[in-house]
């Protein structure tokens, strides 16, 4: 089972932008993730076609299972 941290931001155009991080630490807290998201916004780490990231909307873990046929 693969686990991914998905962080959702809003950009200047008002669009949601998802940033996915593979293999996140199992013991991450919401506060830690919010601090990282605010740093990403402050340092303008990821450019988007809709402009700079302006707001941290939320984050969640996504787990997927792959079954070969």
Secondary structure as UniProt FT lines:
FT   STRAND          2..11
FT   TURN            12..13
FT   STRAND          16..22
FT   TURN            26..27
FT   HELIX           30..42
FT   TURN            43..44
FT   TURN            49..50
FT   STRAND          53..64
//
